[in-house]
C-alpha cells in the first residue's frame, strides 16, 4: 500500500522505505542514567526508534538530558515521547524529541478543546520538524465515539479518521497512525478498515502495527506475529513494535524477523503444505525453535483469523541449540504450538487468555515477575480473560475485555477489577495475587 513518507529524525517511515523496527523503554524517564543505558542497549540491539513515557512536564526536562547524552555518545536513534492525558506535555515534548505519540481517546477530555490544543501541537511540530503518531488503543476510544459506533473496529477507524482530517485541515502530514488492540481479530479488522478508508480519500498515512498487551513468552510472540503478519502480508504496515512483558530488548528480534520476512529478505522454513478441506498439514525444516514458532504463526495466523482454515497439523523438524534435530510429528510440542496459534487467532481457547502490558516508565512494580506468578496460579482457568497492567493510564481501558484485572496503583498498592469495575483498591502488593484468586474462586 503506497503511503506518504514521514520523517522522524534520520528515519523515514512509509513510501517505499523498509519496515522500521521500534521498541519502548521500561525505565522511569526521570532516572536519566538508567534510561540512557537502556537506550544504548536497545540501539545496539537494532531498535530504529525508541519511545519513552512522559507522564509529567518534569520528564520533558529528563528527555532533554537523555537525548543530549545519547547524541554525545554518537547515538542518533530518534526518540519518541509517549504522552497520555495532557496536551500541554505533548506540546512541550514536541520541542525536544523527533516524534510524539498521542492517544486521541485521552488527549483532552473536551473534544473542542482537543481540536484547539492539537492545532497548537501541530504548529510546534512544524517548527521543530517533529512527527506525530496518532496512537489509538481499543480500550481508550472515549465515550463520544463509543456512543456513536460502539466499542468496535469501526469505532476505532472512525475515531482516527477524525484526527487525520484535523491533520489535513492544519496542512500537516508528518503523521503515523496506529489502532492497537489485544484482541487480534479486532486489531486486524480495524487496520483493514482504516487502510481502505484512507485509500478511498486519496491520502494514505503510514501505519504503525502492533498487538498491544500481547503478554510474554511463546504466547506473546505467536499472538504478535499472527496479528501483525496478517496485515503485512497484505501490504499494510510501515513500522512495527512487538509488545512483550519482558526486557524490551527481547522485542527487537521478533520485530526484525517480521520486517525481514515482509521486506522479502527472509523466507518461511515450511517445506510442504497439504490441504484437506479446511485443514492444513504443514511440514517444516526450521533452523531453530523460535524460527519455527514465528514461521508457523505467520504462515497460518491470517488464514485462521480469516477462517480460511479450521485446523492445522504441524510436522517436520527443528534444530535445537546443541544441533540435534527434534521431530514434530505427533509430538506434544507440535500440539502445544497449534493450541497457542488457535488461541492467538481467537479460534479455540485451551488456557486462560492473558492481557499484559509490556511495562514502561509509568509502571511502579515488578510487572514481569508478577505476571509470571499470576499465570502460574491461574493456569487452570481455561477460557477466562485475566489482565495484569502496569498502571492506571492504560490499565482500566485496555483490559476492558478482561473478566478480572490486576492494575498497579504505585506506592506498593494494587487495584483489582472485575470486568470494568474496581472491586478492591489499595491492596498491598504482597497480598494482591491472593486476593485476586480469592475473588475469582468466590465468583
Helices and strands as residue ranges (DSSP letters): E 5-8, E 11-14, E 20-24, H 32-45, E 49-53, H 57-72, E 78-83, H 87-93, E 99-102, H 111-128, E 131-137, G 138-140, H 143-149, H 153-169, E 175-180, H 184-201, E 206-209, H 217-232, E 239-240, H 249-262, E 270-276, E 279-286, H 289-305, E 311-319, E 325-327, H 332-344, E 353-356, H 367-378, E 385-389, H 395-398, E 404-410, E 413-418, E 421-428, H 429-442
